[in-house]
Each structure stands twice: as C-alpha cells, then as structure tokens.
Amino acid sequence: MTDITDLTLAELRDALKAKKVSSLDATNAYLANIEKAGDLNAFVLVTADKARAMAKASDAKLAKGEGGAIEGAPLGIKDLYCTQGIQTTAGSHILEGFIPPYESSVTTNLWRDGGVCLGKLNMDEFAMGSSNETSYFGPVINPWRAKGGNSKLTPGGSSGGSSSSVAAHLCAAATATDTGGSIRQPASLTATVGVKPTYGRCSRWGIVAFASSLDQAGPIARDTRDAAIMLRSMAGYDPKDSTSVNRPVPDYEKSLGASVKGLKIGVPKEYRLDGMPAEIEKLWADGIKWMKDAGCEIVDISLPLTKYALPVYYIVAPAEASSNLARYDGVRYGHRAKEFTDVQSMYANSRAEGFGKEVQRRIMIGTYVLSAGYYDAYYLRAQKVRKRILDEFNDAFKKVDLILTPSAPSAAFALGEKSNDPVQMYLNDVFTVTANLAGLPGASVPAGLDAKGLPLGLQLIARPFDEETMFKGMNAIEQAAGFKTRPENWWA
Amino acid sequence: MSVDNEIVRKVAKLARLAVPEERIEPLTAGLNGILKWIEQLNEVDVTGVEAMTSTVDMKLPMREDVLQSGPTGGGQADNVVKNAPRTEDHFFVVPKVVE
C-alpha cells in the first residue's frame, strides 16, 4: 500500500475504523518522518513514548469497534497549548523547562476524540511574528523551495511549526493559533488549509495568552475536509473561558460538497494593494471566476477602513500582551536571572534575559500606549477605530455571505528578508488581521503557485459562527483550484 | 507623538525590563518608527464612537461561588509551586523586600 503518512486525516480515520491500518503503525511512520526532518526544525519537542502509548490505547479501542471521531490520528500541537506533564515553551526562553500541571481545553477535546500527541511544534516567541524567526528555538524552515533554488524560506508565522509539519507530512494535522493571521498566513505560504474560527468558538483556556481579545485556536490541515474534522473536535463551550460561547458545534464535514449556488461573495476593493504582486492579483481574479462559475453572485464591496486595521492591531495587541506577559516575573514559573540585587532587579533582569527582542519591543509599545497621559490618544482611539471596522464588516455582511480576498501579500520569503524592519514584517498580516479585530471566522485555502513555484492561498471571511458557509466556500475553491502539488522532499 | 530616550527609560522601568544604556537609543528609534506608522489612526473620525470592549455580543457569565474541582480548584499547592525557580514549604522564595 501507499505510504501511510500520505493518507489525509479523513482517509486515515476511515482506514483506522476499517482496521486496515493501526494507529501504532501510523504513529511510528510519522515519528520516522519527524526524525528525518530535523532540517525543518518544526518540532520543539517530540513525545515519541507518549505517542506510542496513546496509539496503543487507540488501537485497543478501535479493535473493539469503539473510539472517538479522530481515534488514533497522530497530531502535532503548537507549543502555545499547555500539555500536562509535557514542556510548553511558547517559543520562549522564559518558559523553557515549564511543565504545565494541566492540559489546555482544546487539546483535552482532541485527546477525548482519540488524537495521538506526536509532540510540540515550534512557533514565533509568544506567537509574535510572521516568519518564525523570533522563536528562541530557531526558525522553522518551509518544505517549499523556489524552483531551482535552495535558499531557506519561511513557513510563515507564528504557527510555522504547524504549517511546515503539515506540509511535510510530519503529522496528520496540527493545532495552531491566530491573533493577527498566525494560522492563515502560514497556511498560505505552505499550501495547507488554515482555519481561524469565530472568536469564542474554541476555548482559550490553557493556551498561553498573547492578546486575549484577538487570540483564537484553530487547525492547520492538508485539505478542507481535514480542517473540518479537526475544528469539530477542537471547538466547544468551556466554562473555564469566560469568552467561550455556548452553542452547539456543527458537523462541519457535512458542509463540504454542498452547493454554493446563489451565495453572495463580497470582493472588497481596498484589499487591492499598491505594489501587490501581479500573480496575487491574478489568483484573486481566478478565485472570483471559480466562485462565479460555481453559481455564486459576485458583489463589489467597500471596506474603507481596511488600511487602519494593522495600526489598530499594533496598539491593541501589544497593550494586551504587555498586560498578559506581566506574569513572567521569575517568581512563580519560568526563567529567573542569576544576577540581581533586589526583587525589582530580579524581575527586570529575568524578563530581559527571558524575552527576545521582538517580544520586548511589543511589551514596550504596549506599556507606553497604556501609560498615563497616552491611554486616550492611543489605546482608546484604537478601540474606537476597531469598533468602526467591526461596523463596516457588519454592514458588508448585510449584502454578502462571504468575503473573498488573498490570504497574504506575498508568497514565502527568505529568512532574514524582512526581519530588520518590524513594519515590513507586520504588513504580512494586512489581509488577515481585520478578521481578528472583528472576531470573524477566516480561512486560507491553497489556490495556486507563483512563477517561482511557491504556493499562494485565498482567504474567505464569514459571518460570526457561520463556519459552515465558510467551509462550503472553501471546498468550492479547493475543487475548482484542483491544487495537488506537493513540495519536493529535499529534507529527508 | 514620538518618544525620547527619557520616556523609553521610564517605560522600560514600568515594564520591568532591564535595558542596558547602549540599547536605549536604538530602542527609541525603533519605537518611533512604529509609532509614526500607527499615527495614521488620527485620520479616522471617531466622534461619538463607543470604544470596543469585546467582539462577542454576550454578558459575562456568572457561576456559583463555590470551590471548583480539578486544576482550577483547591488542594493544588504542590502543582502551584511545581514550576517555581525557588520555593520553600509551598511558598515562593524571593529576595528580601522589607528592610
């Protein structure tokens, strides 16, 4: 038979249920792939023993005809999710060696449904980055390379370990998180499917906090079906997260293949940027044509405040981060400096040693915009503009069912290419950050390759808690794009 | 608005980040680059707009004021101090704070 790791999550699930393969075989095959893929640096920690034990337990259930929705499926977990008894670092030196005595609600849901934990995936430090270069554990490498080239490209960020490992078949699917685009941008750069659900759909409990009003968990998977399966298991009400929304989780897989005929697709003119690569323009035009051919009605819409979304984000997110990251003081957990003279210098030295440059920069911005005398000018104004951005989306969704845009302003770029200019790096999230500010679901689907042979994605944004329509649209794009290309395996 | 070295020193102190003197100048320049970019928000008319507090239209849920079970409940002293750099008898140990 074919390589077991080439089966999609859906195919593997069905093969496991039919007892054609065992979870232990699948788990061992993925562990072998991981071992050979050290060059990608996708994992911070591989939990081989735990994975095999979980796989055996799954096989025992499957043998009795029992087991959950993803029983026996080997998964990668972004290192932002706390995992009981397993080191959780958030990509930071300050949390190196931190072993949570509890399990995040989302991973608890995945293990309840039979998922197998392969290990913890590398990421930008505290999810602050778009290229994975801020990770204390080194950058993740994209399995995709430019045609004829061998320079190392970024898999996007912050969920770069998730996107890289899914694209390279180091796991059947992965968890990720998205605060400004950290699921959708990496998915776009690696030809994977990334879904950021509505704010409140997945519990944030046990996920290391970055910007609490924006953070949302979601999957990165190989195709829309796999993403639908993952989201169904990850999502759900959790009383431990006060922003978790108590409504039933639909079977998203049922939305796949449903006709999109008659759906109104909004195309916002403000997402056409000056200097945007012609290939991305063309891809977007392709996407519009695909939806039209599938019977959708294309509606030109205007979201004039789009250009202000990133500046709003770079006030709100650092403000919330500076507050959330105040907990790292070298007292209760995490790194404590060896040199200090009193408790104040112990805090300041521990934090200076433990946090990387970008994290410190954002803590500084956040502390500044929240400080006395500047709060109204920055933070309050940003939250007002944010409200207007939300209103703009609400108005648009009176006229359309989905909004179609490119996922990212460029294909995968080289390591080091944008790391010296923070604003250039921040612009990676120009198409994705609006959905975070408004709490809307958004997803990236692979749609084509650029001239260098690098993948590009299209993004769909939907109404709050209308992931089902979003999955319908994603599936329609997937069908029309017929994207089947895989990166050439140079790393194993 | 822009920041100068003095404000950056003050903010670093508020943020409990030890910033060596030679890092102040580059940090000031870096922050000003970002703040300048952020300032385009002043173009937006926000008269009469209520600042956003939540994306979810819901009331903060209330629960019975009783001890929970599990990791958010009581009896977790061992777990609470488990990851601390220094502890003694379920206390966190820090340098002397009272003279």
Chai-1 contact restraints between the chains, C-beta under 6 A:
chainA,res_idxA,chainB,res_idxB,connection_type,confidence,min_distance_angstrom,max_distance_angstrom,comment,restraint_id
A,F98,B,N83,contact,1.0,0.0,6.0,A-B,restraint_1
A,P101,B,N79,contact,1.0,0.0,6.0,A-B,restraint_2
A,P101,B,K82,contact,1.0,0.0,6.0,A-B,restraint_3
A,Y102,B,P71,contact,1.0,0.0,6.0,A-B,restraint_4
A,Y199,B,T55,contact,1.0,0.0,6.0,A-B,restraint_5
A,Y199,B,V56,contact,1.0,0.0,6.0,A-B,restraint_6
A,G200,B,V56,contact,1.0,0.0,6.0,A-B,restraint_7
A,S242,B,L60,contact,1.0,0.0,6.0,A-B,restraint_8
A,T243,B,V56,contact,1.0,0.0,6.0,A-B,restraint_9
A,Y308,B,L41,contact,1.0,0.0,6.0,A-B,restraint_10
A,Y308,B,V44,contact,1.0,0.0,6.0,A-B,restraint_11
A,P311,B,I38,contact,1.0,0.0,6.0,A-B,restraint_12
A,P311,B,Q40,contact,1.0,0.0,6.0,A-B,restraint_13
A,P311,B,L41,contact,1.0,0.0,6.0,A-B,restraint_14
A,Y314,B,I38,contact,1.0,0.0,6.0,A-B,restraint_15
A,V331,B,F92,contact,1.0,0.0,6.0,A-B,restraint_16
A,V331,B,V94,contact,1.0,0.0,6.0,A-B,restraint_17
A,R332,B,A84,contact,1.0,0.0,6.0,A-B,restraint_18
A,Y333,B,N83,contact,1.0,0.0,6.0,A-B,restraint_19
A,R336,B,P85,contact,1.0,0.0,6.0,A-B,restraint_20
A,D342,B,P95,contact,1.0,0.0,6.0,A-B,restraint_21
A,V343,B,V94,contact,1.0,0.0,6.0,A-B,restraint_22
A,V343,B,P95,contact,1.0,0.0,6.0,A-B,restraint_23
A,V343,B,V97,contact,1.0,0.0,6.0,A-B,restraint_24
A,M346,B,P95,contact,1.0,0.0,6.0,A-B,restraint_25
A,Y347,B,R16,contact,1.0,0.0,6.0,A-B,restraint_26
A,A348,B,R16,contact,1.0,0.0,6.0,A-B,restraint_27
A,A348,B,L17,contact,1.0,0.0,6.0,A-B,restraint_28
A,A348,B,A18,contact,1.0,0.0,6.0,A-B,restraint_29
A,N349,B,A18,contact,1.0,0.0,6.0,A-B,restraint_30
A,R351,B,R16,contact,1.0,0.0,6.0,A-B,restraint_31
A,R351,B,L17,contact,1.0,0.0,6.0,A-B,restraint_32
A,A352,B,L17,contact,1.0,0.0,6.0,A-B,restraint_33
A,A352,B,A18,contact,1.0,0.0,6.0,A-B,restraint_34
A,Q360,B,L17,contact,1.0,0.0,6.0,A-B,restraint_35
A,I363,B,A15,contact,1.0,0.0,6.0,A-B,restraint_36
A,M364,B,V11,contact,1.0,0.0,6.0,A-B,restraint_37
A,M364,B,A15,contact,1.0,0.0,6.0,A-B,restraint_38
A,T367,B,V11,contact,1.0,0.0,6.0,A-B,restraint_39
A,T367,B,L14,contact,1.0,0.0,6.0,A-B,restraint_40
A,T367,B,A15,contact,1.0,0.0,6.0,A-B,restraint_41
A,Y368,B,V11,contact,1.0,0.0,6.0,A-B,restraint_42
A,L380,B,A51,contact,1.0,0.0,6.0,A-B,restraint_43
A,R381,B,L41,contact,1.0,0.0,6.0,A-B,restraint_44
A,Q383,B,A51,contact,1.0,0.0,6.0,A-B,restraint_45
A,Q383,B,M52,contact,1.0,0.0,6.0,A-B,restraint_46
A,K384,B,V46,contact,1.0,0.0,6.0,A-B,restraint_47
A,K384,B,V49,contact,1.0,0.0,6.0,A-B,restraint_48
A,K384,B,A51,contact,1.0,0.0,6.0,A-B,restraint_49
A,V385,B,L41,contact,1.0,0.0,6.0,A-B,restraint_50
A,V385,B,V44,contact,1.0,0.0,6.0,A-B,restraint_51
A,R386,B,M52,contact,1.0,0.0,6.0,A-B,restraint_52
A,K387,B,V49,contact,1.0,0.0,6.0,A-B,restraint_53
A,K387,B,M52,contact,1.0,0.0,6.0,A-B,restraint_54
A,R388,B,V49,contact,1.0,0.0,6.0,A-B,restraint_55
A,V423,B,W37,contact,1.0,0.0,6.0,A-B,restraint_56
A,G439,B,T55,contact,1.0,0.0,6.0,A-B,restraint_57
